[in-house]
Amino acid sequence: MARISRRGVIVGGGAGVGLVVAWALWPRRYRPNLAAAPGETGFGAWLKIGEDGHVTVAVPQLEHGQGSWTALAQVVADELGADWRTVGIEPAPLNPLYANPVALDSLFEGQFDRVPEVMRRALAARATLMLTAASSSVRMFEDGCRQAGAAARALLCMAAARKWDVPWSACTVAGGFVVHGDKRLRFAELAATAAGFTPPDPLPLGMQGAGKLTGRAVPRLDAPAKVDGSATFAGDIRLPDMVHAAIRQGPIGDSRLTTVDRAAADRIRGVLSIVETPRWVAAVATTWWAAERALDAMRPRFATQEPVVDDAAIAAALDGALADRGHRLGAIGTIGQLLDGGGVIEADYAVDLGLHAALETPSATAAYRDGRLEIWMPTGAPAVTRAAAAKAAGLAEGEVVVHPVLGGGPSAMTLGALVAEQAAILAVRLKRPVCLAWSRGEDIAHDRYRPPARGHMRARLAGNGGIAAWQAKVAAPATGRALAARLLPAGFVATAGGLGTADRYAVAGALPPYRIAAVAIDHHPADVAVPTGHVRGGAHGANCFFTESFVDELARAANSEPLSYRIGMLGGDARLARCLSTVASLGGWDGGGPGSGQGIAAHAFRGSFVAVLAEAELENGSVRVGRLVAAVDCGRMVNPDLVLQAIEGGLIYGLAQALGASTGIVAGRATARRIADLSLPRLADAPDINVELIRSDEDPGGVAELAVPPVAPAVANALFSATGRRWRRLPLRP
């Protein structure tokens, strides 16, 4: 490490930034704080072994259906040599050891690449930046989990070897036992002694019987509790003397509470209290339903500062941004004058506000006792949640404990802390435990929406029909900057040189995966005055729709079949080419000719590759998708069943984003009120789904979001082949 001097600190960017740099690089060591219960022996930050033989793996990631609890526990158990039937999990405590710089890099799409990687990792650790986002769980933690399992295995072998007076390296493991010849000892018998040894260096990765679980479809650890109803979500917490709260917030914008009819609320049986703040009002009652009825009876009124946002204002902001000069964030070659003059093909695309519509609405349970606040909620950023709750309650962070629980689906709210702040305020004011749950109407009205976007696409074809030049102008709000403001310490942003005006998050996925000699990607920041957040797939959902729909248009203009047109431009990208050829073969691709109702799209995303074939038609004035076929190359798979589930779920989620999951805005309020208003796919509407997982020995890529982006363009391209007209706006509505 380079020596840090006072002069170097000051010259390196001013005293403030320089001190942050020095703080980040100053050597520190972090100790595990994983608590062991009576009868358990801890092995570092990742696992514990009990006297009864159970193995508990600490997982720092929020489980909201993506399978990270199972995948990471499987990696540990694989190296340990454990019997899967004895393996369980528990949420990891807050600790810099679980910081996730891979999520930081992926979520913000390289926005902070100007900061050296070693510094980004150090800053993430200093800030205890535990994040569940951007399909990063296995990519970030596989190596750490393997090392933890291998270290514990070596220690158990050392303990057994001492008993048997044999070399520890001659011992093996199998199904929770250490084995040497005909001698066998259970992990449970050895754990306490083993913890006193020192792990070898280097660790014996993949040796002594390890490696029997990787690649196997072992049962999910979270599934049994979810099936029998014993799984604990935020709304399932029950504490002595607990009450329930419902909430109303004002319209989008600077809205302030003006009046409530408290007398009307008092007439509702079970109502205990009304809590008012400038931004919201909550009813507290013996049941949530009574609290919600009290809010209806109170008829709270809010005053909103002008101008009040609506669909027209959002459209005007996007159109105005597109007309302004943009910021070039991606380029290959030089466009020069290639897009001047006649013969340029142009198309305009649009994506409307999108909703998460997770099964579970934002919820949190909080209890304030003896100056200490405890919060139970699903959070993908527990350190951020703790800091925000402490500030809202007027407490020090050390006086707040966050208990992560299961999440009922991906939601931008898990990367925010608004519901935690509200629950903290209620618990402190009421001096009793409170469970706060938003209604579906509140969830829709105050979601961190999928950002609306406009894409102006331009291209010129070469003489052979290929693409000679390509430009994408994307008008969208700077959602990445807003995310950074909520998630990252100010010192981190300062060290990165600030966020600037342009936002790499907004144009993520806009760079085509094809070999085009001249490419330009421009971001046109738009202030739409609506809170936006990270929807599953991020901005890749919008930008893949723009890109893959436009590629389809160019293929038709070149009189080329869309599949071969794409493969012909991939050059040496064998993995994406294989996905395209596999999905065509599996789906019975017939060229996507007129009347076929077939469309195709592909995408490369977080180290993984996917191609989707869709079959769609108009039926009684509505879009009907009859079939989705996907081919996926995500590298080495820890658990193929988890990958399959993630892809199938992503296809349905992508279909929901393509056909609905949206709302208009009138006078600062969402026009959708209920989940029935969102046009989500029902079981009767669900298409036939076929998925092929392509075997690969490459490093694992992201999976949880992978299948979402290409669904919309595949369906839009299928509708073109079915109807003869282009569908350039999401949601796809007749």
N, C-alpha and C positions, 0 to 999 in steps of 0.2 A: 504494500500500500504506500502510495506517495505520502511524504510527510506534509502535514498541514501546518502552515505558518500563518501568523496574523496578516502579513502582507498578502499572502496568497488568497486568504479568505476575502479580504477587502477588494483586491483587484479582480477576483473571480466573479464579481457581479454586484458589488455593493455590500455593505455590512449586513443588511437584513437577509438577503438571499445567501450570502456567503456563510453566515452562521447556520442557516438551515442545511447547507451542503456539509459543513463540518459536523453538524449534529447527526446527519444521515450516515456519514462515513466513519464516525467514531466507533471503534470496535465495541460490541456488546455481546453478551451471551444470555440466552433465555433458558430458564429451567422449566421443566414440565410442571403443571399444576393439576394434573388429572387426579381426582380424589379416589382413593381406594376404600371400599366399604369393609367392614369387619369380615375376615375370611377371604379377602382378595389381596393379591400381590400385583403391584403395578410394574410395568416394564416400559419406562419412558412415557412419551406423550400420547401413545397410540393404543396401547392395549393393557388389559388386566386379566389375570387368570385366578379363578376362585378355587377354594378347597374342594368344591363339589365338581370341578372340572369345567365349569363354564368359562368361555373366553369372551370378554367384552371389548369391543373395538370402539374407540372414541372417533366420531366423525364430525368434522367442522362444518359440513355443508347442510343447508336446509333441504329436507326431503319434502318435495311437493309433488311427487309422482314420477320423477325422472329416474329414480333407482339408484341415486348416489350412495345411499346408506348400504345397499347390498353390494354394489360394485367395489367400494373401498374396503368394506369388511372382507369381501372375497379375496382381494389382493393380499391383505394381512394374513388371512387364514391359509392362503395358498403357500406363502413363504414359511409360515409357522408350522404347517403340517397338521392343522387342527381338523377335527371332525366337524363338518358344517352344521350338524345337528346341535352342537354345543355352543355355537357362535351367536352372540347378540350384539347390539349397538347401544350407545348412548351419545347424546350431543356433546361435543367437545366444549370445554370451558374457554372463556376468552383468554387468548394467549398469542403473542407474536409468532410463536412456532407454527400457527395455522394460517398465517397471512397468505393471501392468494394473488401474487403479482401476475400470474397467467390470466386470471379474470380481469385484472386491471388493464393489461395490454389488449386483450381481446374485446372487452366491453367498449373501450374508448378508441378502438380501431387504430392504434398506433399514434394517437394524438400526443403522447408523451415520449415518443421515440427519441426526441432531442436529448432526453435525460439518459445517461448511460445505464445499461441494464443492471449493473451492480448497485447503482444508486437507487433505481426504481425498486429493486428488491429490498434494499435497506430501508427506504422510506415506507414501503408497505408494511414491513415488520414493525418499525417504530410506531406507526399509526394503528397497529393491530388490525390491519385491513383484511378482515375475514369477509369474503364475498362469495355468494352463490349466484353465479351469473355466467353467461357467455359459454356455456357447454364446457366448463373448465375443470370439473371435479377430478376426473381420471387423468386428464392432461397435466394437472398441477400436482396431484398428490400420489400418483401411482408409485413413483420412485421412493418417496418418504414412507409409504405403507410397506413397500417391499423391504426396505432397510429395517423397519421396525420389526417385521415378522422374522426376517433372517437373524437379526440380533437376538431376539427372544429365543429362537430355535437353537442358536449356538449356546446360549446360556443354559437352556434346559439340557442339552447334550453334555455340557461340562458337568452339570450337577449329577447326571446319571453316570457319566464316566468315572467320577470320583467314587461313587458307590461300588462300581464294578471293577475299578482299577484297570481301565482300558483307555486308549487315546480317545478324546472327545470327537475327533474327526472321523473315527471309525463307527460312530453311532449314527443312526438314521431316525427319521420320524415317520409315523403313519397313523392317521386317524386319531390324533390326540395322545399318542404314546411315543416314548423314546425307545428305540429297539436296538439291540446288539445281539446278533445270533438268536438264541432262544430266550433271551432276557427281555422283559418289557416293563416299563414303568410309566404310569399315567402322568400327564403334565401336572395334574393337581398335586401329586405327591412330591414333585420336584420344584414347584414354582418358588416357594419361600426360600429355599437354598439357592436356587439359580439366580435370584435377584442380587445376590452378594458377589457374583463373579463380574469380571470385566469383559465386554464383548471383544472379539478378535478384530484386527484391522489388517487386511480388508475383510468385510463381511462375506460369509459364504452364500452368496445369492444363488438361488436356483439349485441348491445341492442338498444332499442328505435326505432325499425323499420329498423335497418341496416340488411344486409345479404340478400337482395333481388336480387342482381346482381351476386354474386359468383356462379359459375357453369352454368351460362347462356351463350348462344352463341350470345352475343351482337355484332352488326356490328363493323368492324374494323374502327378505326379513320383515318388511313392513306389511306384507299382504295379509297374513292371518288376522292381525289386529284390525285391519281395515274391513275384512270380511265379516268378522264377528261383532264389530261395533265397539271394541274395547280401545281402539286407537284414540289417542288424546290430541284434540285440537284446542285452539284457544277458547272456543265456546264450551268445551267440555270440562273446564276446570271448575271445581266446586270447593269453596272454602267456607269455614264457619262465618256466619253473619254476613254472607255475601249478598249483594244486590245486583240488579241488572239495569243497564242504561242503553238508551237509544238516542240518536243525535240528529240534528238538522243543521245544515250549513247553507250559507247564502249562495247566490248565483256566482258564476265564474267572474273573477275580477276582484276589485277592492270593495267587497261587500261587508256591511256592518249591520249587526242586529239592532233593530229599532224597537219593536214591540212584541210582546207575547201575552197571551190571555192565561195567566196563571190560575184564575178562578175556574176556567174550563178544565184545566188539567187536574185540579183538585177533586173534580167530580168523578174522575176515573178511579175505579176501585183498584187498590194496590199501589197507587202512586205515593212515593215517599218524599221526593225532593225535585226541585228544578234548579239546574245549574246554568247560569248565563255567563258567556264571555263575549267580547266584541265580535268574534267571528262565528260563534256557534252557540246553540242552546241544546242542553241534554235533559231528558226526563229520566228519573231514576225511580225504579219500582221493584216490586217483589218478583215480577216476571218481565221478560223482554217485551212480550206482546202488550202488556199493560203500559209499559213505557212508550212503545210506538203509538198506541192509541192516544196517549196523552199528548204527544207531539202533534198528531192530527188535530186534536181538539184545541190546542193552543194557537194554531194558525200563526206561527212565527213570521214576522215580516222583516225584510232586510232592505237596506238602501245601498245601491251600487253606484260608485263613481262612474261618470261618463268617460269614454264611450263604452257602451255595453256591447259585448261581442256577440256576433251571430254568424250564420253561414256566409252571408254576403261579405262581412268584414274579413273573414278568414280567406275567402276567395280573392278579395281585393289585395290582401297582404301578400299572398302567394304570387299573384299576377304582377304586382308591383315589384316584388323581389326579383322575379324572372326578367323583368325589363331592365333592372339595374345591372351594373357590372358585377360579375361574380368573382369568386376566388378559385384559382386553379389548384386543385388538390391531387390531381393524378394526371400523368402524361406519359405517353410513349411516342418517341420520335417527335416530329414537328408538323403541326397541322398547316402552318403557313397559309397559303392561298388555296389549299386543296378543297376547301368548302366554299369558295367564292364562285360566283357565276351560276349558270344553269346546270341542270342535271342532278342537283342535290336532292336527296330524298329526306323529307322531314315528317315528324309525327309528334303529337302532343299527348301526354298521358297524365292521369290524375289519380291520386289516392286520397280518400276522405278520412276523417277521424276514425280511429278504430278503438275498440274496447277489449279489455282482457276477458271479461265475463267468466272469471274463475268460479268454480263451484262454491267456494267459501268466500263470503264477503269479508272485508277488512274487520278484524276482531282482535281484542286484547283483553286479558284479565290482569288486574293490578291490585296489589295490597300494600298498604302503608302502615307499618308497625314500628314503634320505638325508633323513629328517625330513619328507618330503612325501607326502601321501596323495592318491591319485587314485581316483575312483569312477565307474564306468560304470553307468548305470541309467536307466530311464524315470521322469522326475519332472515333475510339473506345478507344482512349487514349488522350483526349484533353489536359491534362497538359503536357504530353510528347511532343505533337505536338507544343504547345506554346513554350516550352523551346527550341526545335530544331529550330523552325522558328526564334526565337529571336537570337539565336547564329549565324545562317546563315546570318541574316541581320545585325548583329553587334549592336543589340538593347538590352535593358533590358527587362526582361520578362513582367514587368508591362506596357511596351509600345506596347505589342502585344495582340490582341483580337482574339480569335478563335470562329467563329460562326459555330456550328455543323449543317449540313444539312443531308437530307436523303441519304442513301447509296444504290447503285444499285446492291446489292448482297454481300455475304460474301467474304472478300478478306483479305489476310495477310497484305496488304498495309494499312488497317485501323488501324492496331496496330503498324504502323511505321510512319515516318514523312518525308520520302524522297521527296515526291511530294510537301509537304508544304515548305521544305527548298528551293526547286527549284523555286517555285512560289514567295517566299519571296525575293530571290535574284533578280529575274526578276523585281518585283514591285519596289524595292529600286533603281535598276539601271535605269529603264525606267522612273521613277517618274510619272507613270500613272497606273491605274488599269489594271490587266492582268488576263486572264483566260487561264490556262495551262491545256491541256488534252493530255494524252499519246495516241498514236495510239494503235491499237490492237497488232501490231507487237512489239512495245516497251513493252506492258503489258506482252506478252509471253516471250520476251527475258530477261526481268528484274523482273520477278515475284519472290516472296519469295516462292520457290517451296515446294511442299510436299516432305519431305525428302525421298531419296531412302533408301532402307533397305534390309538386308538379314536376314533370320531366319533359323537357324539350329536347328531342333526339334529332340529330342530323348525321347523314352519312353520304359518302360518294362511293359508287361501285367502280371497281377496276374493270379492265377490258374483259377479263375472264370471269366476271361475275362476283369475284371476291370483294371484300371491303377494303377500299384504299384509305379511307379516312373516316373517323368516328368521333362525334362530340356529344356529350351528355351534359345538359344544363339542368341541375336539380335545385328547385326552390323548396326549402323546408326549414322549419325552425331548428335552432342549434340545440337539439335535445342532449347531445353529448356534454355541452357546456353546463346545462342545467343539472345533469346527472353528477358531473364533477363537483359542482357547488354543493350538492347534497351529500356526497359520499366522501370527498377527499378533504384532508386538512388544508387550510390556506397555505401552509408552508410548502406542501407538495406542489400545489399549483404555482406558487412563486418560484420554486426551484425549476419548474419546467418552463419558466419564462412567460408564464401567463397562458391563457387559453386563446387569446386572439379573437378575431371575429368569425373566421371560417371554422367549420366543424367537420372533422373527418368522420365522425359518427353518422352525420346526415347523408354522406355519399358512400357509406359502406356497401359493398356489393355492386357498385355502379361500374367498376372496371371490368370489361368483358373478359371471360377466360380464354378468348380466342386470340390467335396471332394476327394482329392488325398493325400495320406499319406506323400509323399515325393516330393517336388517341388523345383526347382531352376530356377531363372530367372537372366540371366547375360546380362549386356550391354557391347558391344565392340565398344567404340567410334571410329568413322571413320571421317577423314578430307577429305571431298569430294570436297572442293574448290568451292562449289556452294552455293549461299545464300539460306537458307531454312527458312520456316516460318510455322505458324499455319494454316493448312487447316481445313475446317469444319470436326470435328471428331478427329482432332489431330492424334497422333501416334496410337490411338485405331484402326484407319482404317487399318493400316498395321498389327498390332499385333493380331487383331481379325481375320484377314484373315489367318495368320499363325496358330492360335490356333484352330479355328473352322474347318479349312480344315484338320488339323492333327487329331483332334478328330474324324472326319469322317473316316479318314484312319484307325484309331485304331479300330473303331466300325466294319469296314469291316474285319480287321484282326482277330477280336474276334468273327466273324460270328454272329454279332448282328445287329439288325435294328437300324439305327442311332438315331431315336427319343427316343426310350425306353432306349437306351444306355446312352443318355444324362440325361434323367430324373432319371435314376437309380443311377447316380453319384451326384445328387444335394443334397441329404440328406434332411436337413430341410429347404432348400431355396424354400419355397412354391410359392413365387412371380414369379421367373423365370420358375419354373415347370408349373405354370398356363399359362404363356405366351406360352410355348412350346405346351402344350396340346390344348390350344385355337387355335393356328395357325394351328395345325395339323387338328383339326376338321373343322375349317373355310376353309382351303385350300384343303380339301379332300386328305390328305396325304395317300399314298398307300404303304409306306415303302421305297420309293426311290430305288426300285429294278432296275435291268438292263432294259434299254429302256424306263423307266418312265419319264426321264428328270426332275425329282424332286430333290431338295436339300433343306437342312434346316440348320439354324445357329441361335445362340442366343448370347446375350451379356448383361452384367450389367454395367451401365455407369452413373456416376454422380447422384446416388440415384434413377435411373430409370432402368427398365428392358424391354427387347424387344426380340422377336423371329421373324424370317423372313423365309418364305417358298418361293422358287423360282422355276419356270418352265422354262427351257431353252433348246435350241437345236442348232445344226449347220445347217444353211440354206444357200445354195449357197456359201459355204466357209466362212460365217460370223456367229458370235454368235448372236442368236436372243433370247431375253428374252420375253416370252409371258405373264408371270404373276408374280406378287409379292404380297404376302399376309403377313401382319404384325399384331402381337398382342402386345399391349403395356400396361405396368403398370407404370405410371409416378406419382403415388400418387394422391393427391387431385388436381383437375383441376380448375383453375380460369375461363377459357373459353375453353370448349371442341372443338369449331371450330378452335381456334388457334392451339391447340394440333394436331388436325387432319391435318391441313394445314402444320404444321412443319414436321409431320411424312411423309406425302405424298411427300413434297418437299425433305425431307432427303432421301427417297427411290430413287427418280430420281437422286439426287446428288450422292448418293452411286453408282447408276448404271453407271453414267458418269465416276466416278473414277474407276469403275471396268472394263469398256470397252474402255476407252479413256482418255481424259483430261490429256494427257502426251506429252512429247517431248523428242527427243534425243538432244545431245549436240555434235557439231562438231566445232573444233577450237574456242571454247569459245562462240559459238552462238547456239541458239535454232534452231533445224531443222524445227519446226512448225513456220509458219509465220501468218496464218490467223485462224480465228475461225473454218473455214471449215476443217482445218487440224487436228482438235482435236477429231474427231469421237464422238461428243456429241450426246446424244439421241435426235432425232427429234420427232415431234408430231406423225408422221407415225410409228416411232419405239417404242413409249412409250408403256409399257406393261399394261395390265389390273391390276389395283391396288385395293386391299381390305384391310381395316384397322379396327381392333377391339380395342377399347379403354376400358380397364378393369377398372371398378370402384374400387376406393380405398380411404380410409380415412387417408392414410399415408401422411407425409409431402411431399410437391411438390418436384419432382426431375427435373433434366435437361431434356429438350425436343428438343431444336433446333438442336442438333447434334446426337440425340439418334439413329435415323434410319440409319445413314450412315454406321457405321462399319460392321454390319452383312450382308449387301447386297452382297459384293464381295464373301465371303465364301459360302453363300447360292447359288449364281449363279455357282461358281466353282464346288460345290458338285453336283449341278443339271447337269452340263456338264459331270461330271464323270458318272452319272447314264445314261446319254444319249449316251455317246461315248465310255465308258469303259476305258478312260485314265484320269490321274490326270492332273489338270491345277494348276500349282504352281507359276505362275508369273502374277503380275499385271502390265499393263492392260492384260485382258484375250483375247489373240489373237490367232487364229488358227496357 
